[in-house]
């Protein structure tokens, strides 16, 4: 059960309205997570700012970004983000079977991606700590220092949304991700 109501573009605080309207235009509706974030312009603006920095400077394609989000959401047991990124993953070109595989802990369909996701899962599960062997496996798979450094912002963004959903009890307003 949600702890706070979902704002609409009309009920949101003034400093959240423009951003909430932009998100509504992008997604076709005010998603529950965004309507709840709107309670605090600092939260909504932080979410949007991190997304914008990734859009402006990130090197990962949409498929990789969505796979990272699915891996992190599964480790964090965030059903809302698993649902949201299942939709995003489909739009980015991941198949249903590939997304289930990512959520189960493997991306055998893409060994390079699998090495990156192993690092993301370990980073998430161990509060930022990873083993040298996991890092080296990602390097050996072909990921650059820039990309491995960038992974931290993707994990951070997803932890932010996962934790937010757990914290406020966001109700699912998207199709549920397939059961594992």
Secondary structure, 3 states (H helix, E strand, C coil): CCCCCCCCCCCCCHHHHHHHHHHHHHHCCCCHHHHHHCCCHHHHHHHHHHHHHHHHHCCCCHHHHHHHHHHHHHHCCCHHHHHHHHHHHHHCCCCHHHHHHHHHCCCCCCHHHHHHHHHHHHHHHCCCCCCHHHHHHHHHHCCCHHHHHHHHHHHHHHHHHHHHHHHHCCCCCCCCCCCC
